[in-house]
């Protein structure tokens, strides 16, 4: 499966930013994710932050280190950020020393992997993260998919999780600080004229009691 994922993103790398984040939906998703990162990370304190699956460098303003398994994605991000330390690596076997990083984050990765892969990466991130450091990542909501009857037959976006399951996986090594919803409504399917009207209500629902029913969840873990 890893080879399929790598090939998919190698082929997409040159057009990734335009295809995924130049439209109104992509811009909305990016803004939501960026607002959450701002709550926990400082753009002026990035020396020992790591972006796993950094892709084309969408969030490398928050980290001096970035890794990705796609060679072509790494080339794009290196061209954007020539002073950053960006390399080709597998998140399940990081080359960094124990307790090397202050914070680690990853977006749009775990949705493609299996739960066992998530468990392995959680362990590896815990190893390279300093005590008290944050691990911030997103993944589709299991509750949302059960509610809508969504079924995925391929690896692309095929993984999901519930808050309770994440608590089980993180056990005694992590503290779940908080979690946030992203995209409560299918804004990308609405007419463009209606999107601006819905965005505020969407943001409200993503932070409400119903946030676990958002399309994606962003988890904030802290290493104990």
C-alpha atoms as one frame of an Amber mdcrd trajectory, in Angstrom:
protein
   0.000   0.000   0.000   2.859   2.404   0.754   4.107   2.125  -2.809   0.622
   2.988  -4.109   0.452   6.033  -1.856   3.933   7.153  -2.874   3.158   6.811
  -6.595  -0.138   8.678  -6.195   1.536  11.675  -4.568   4.580  11.569  -6.839
   2.246  11.910  -9.811   0.239  14.676  -8.143   3.081  16.703  -6.629   3.533
  19.387  -9.321  -0.164  20.257  -9.398  -1.045  19.463  -5.778  -1.309  23.031
  -4.494  -3.476  24.153  -7.400  -5.731  21.100  -7.482  -6.291  20.817  -3.732
  -5.996  24.269  -2.213  -6.594  26.927  -4.861 -10.385  26.475  -4.797 -12.727
  27.902  -2.150 -13.190  24.566  -0.366  -9.460  23.897  -0.163  -8.839  27.416
   1.113 -11.499  26.971   3.781 -10.002  23.664   4.970  -6.517  25.175   5.034
  -7.709  28.151   7.066  -9.461  25.906   9.610  -6.363  23.742  10.045  -4.060
  26.754  10.242  -6.186  28.418  12.927  -5.869  25.333  15.123  -2.110  25.056
  14.625  -1.772  28.720  15.638  -3.296  27.923  19.015  -0.452  25.571  19.908
   2.553  26.442  17.730   4.564  29.619  17.329   5.883  30.607  13.884   8.898
  32.148  15.608   9.817  28.955  17.505  10.166  26.313  14.804  13.765  25.109
  15.218  12.815  21.742  16.701   9.385  21.152  15.216   8.688  18.339  12.747
   6.059  18.163  10.003   5.353  14.511   9.112   4.029  14.053   5.563   4.898
  17.671   4.879   3.927  17.323   1.224   4.533  20.554  -0.688   5.227  22.455
   2.532   1.781  23.834   3.300   2.555  24.112   7.033   6.339  24.288   7.080
   6.125  27.815   8.451   5.604  26.009  11.781   8.567  23.611  11.500  12.217
  23.587  10.474  12.066  19.845   9.801   9.823  18.082   7.308   9.599  14.522
   6.055   7.569  12.817   3.348   7.698   9.447   1.605   7.067  11.038  -1.808
  10.272  12.094  -3.541   8.411  14.516  -5.817   6.577  16.169  -2.926   9.907
  16.643  -1.154  11.375  18.297  -4.250   8.512  20.810  -4.338   8.812  21.662
  -0.637  12.604  21.921  -0.853  12.251  24.431  -3.688   9.855  26.480  -1.571
  11.918  26.247   1.605  15.594  25.737   0.706  16.719  26.490   4.278  14.469
  23.876   5.888  15.658  20.337   6.678  13.325  18.310   4.457  13.971  14.646
   3.724  12.445  11.417   2.416  11.524   9.217   5.375   9.054   6.650   6.644
   7.100   7.958   9.653   7.129   4.471  11.183  10.943   4.489  11.437  12.206
   8.024  11.998  15.962   8.662  11.836  15.942  11.255  14.641  17.294  10.803
  18.153  15.082  10.260  21.188  13.428  13.403  22.593  14.748  15.520  19.717
  11.651  17.573  18.881   9.630  20.144  20.788   6.482  19.488  18.728   5.354
  17.229  15.885   2.355  17.573  13.590   0.909  15.775  10.590  -2.014  16.528
   8.266  -3.782  14.403   5.666  -1.680  11.307   6.422  -3.570   9.030   8.800
  -6.679   9.034   6.634  -4.722   6.837   4.187  -3.311   4.359   6.710  -4.567
   1.488   8.845  -5.100   1.764  12.607  -2.033  -0.421  13.200   0.041   2.075
  11.208  -1.322   4.873  13.376  -0.282   2.941  16.487   3.259   2.505  15.157
   3.589   6.180  14.310   2.216   7.201  17.704   5.000   5.159  19.319   7.665
   6.581  17.043   6.524  10.165  17.556   6.476   9.586  21.301  10.086   8.450
  21.062  11.380  11.526  19.206   9.228  14.047  21.096  10.295  15.825  24.266
   8.193  15.451  27.386   5.349  17.952  27.314   5.558  18.343  23.529   2.495
  18.348  21.290   1.567  15.890  18.584  -1.144  17.431  16.387  -2.795  15.440
  13.597  -6.039  14.982  11.706  -8.107  11.948  10.688 -11.671  11.368   9.429
 -14.365  10.934  12.085 -15.684   7.415  12.574 -18.936   8.722  14.080 -19.571
  10.917  11.038 -19.016   8.049   8.648 -21.294   5.734  10.594 -23.987   8.411
  10.678 -23.844   9.005   6.928 -23.295   5.364   5.989 -20.039   6.282   4.248
 -17.981   3.321   3.042 -14.586   3.525   1.409 -13.208   0.728  -0.717  -9.667
   2.023  -1.381  -6.741   3.229   0.714  -7.376   6.862  -0.263  -9.074   8.440
   2.756 -10.060   4.975   3.938  -9.177   5.287   7.627 -11.220   6.848  10.440
 -11.275   6.943  14.224 -13.424   7.858  17.212 -12.333   9.866  20.219 -12.768
   6.837  22.481 -10.579   4.649  20.272  -7.859   7.286  20.175  -7.909   7.412
  23.977  -7.395   3.654  24.036  -4.498   3.844  21.576  -2.772   6.710  23.364
  -3.115   5.034  26.808  -0.650   6.142  29.485   1.898   7.748  27.147  -0.254
  10.642  25.946  -2.666  13.195  27.343  -5.539  14.147  25.034  -5.484  17.930
  25.448  -8.350  18.662  23.067  -9.843  17.869  19.689 -11.522  19.963  17.006
 -13.866  19.330  14.109 -13.261  20.385  10.518 -15.947  20.611   7.803 -19.232
  19.833   9.530 -21.179  20.487   6.336 -20.168  19.418   2.780 -19.405  23.001
   1.824 -17.617  21.951  -1.359 -20.889  20.504  -2.670 -22.864  23.710  -2.132
 -23.264  26.476  -4.744 -20.463  29.030  -4.373 -22.946  31.788  -3.495 -24.092
  29.858  -0.432 -20.671  28.864   0.861 -19.840  32.175   2.553 -23.180  32.113
   4.345 -22.651  28.571   5.641 -18.991  28.951   6.666 -19.676  30.713   9.988
 -22.309  28.187  11.006 -19.987  25.389   9.924 -17.196  26.742  12.141 -19.614
  27.016  15.058 -20.762  23.400  14.693 -17.155  22.197  14.457 -16.494  23.601
  17.939 -19.822  22.609  19.464 -21.056  19.579  21.403 -21.556  17.908  18.010
 -17.991  18.404  16.799 -17.190  14.678  16.727 -19.662  14.445  13.842 -17.525
  16.749  11.684 -15.950  15.276   8.575 -12.441  15.337  10.071 -11.099  15.611
  13.598  -7.881  17.298  14.672  -6.386  15.848  17.842  -3.997  17.595  20.212
  -1.921  15.098  22.183   0.717  15.993  24.745   3.519  13.610  25.680   3.402
  12.766  29.386
